[in-house]
Amino acid sequence: MIYNIVHSILREAASINGYGLFSFILFFGFFIGVLVWAFSLKKKYLVKMGDLPLDGGECIKTPTDKNQSKKL
């Protein structure tokens, strides 16, 4: 099924000039790249980034480590 779809798209793309075909391939490659990147993200990273807007941003100093600050 997918083979038939891709085959028909590429068959129709033969009538498009070189710039149109290049644009199609560039868009398709970028789209697949973003999908691969999105699915390869770790759950812990996504949770951390999702909680970032809700974090107040206040920093407190811990008595054990004076050089590093810890987020509340």
Buried (B, 14 or more C-beta within 10 A) or exposed (E): EEEEEEEEEEEEEEEEEEEEBEEBEEEEEEEEEEEEEEEEEEEEEEEEEEEEEEEEEEEEEEEEEEEEEEEE
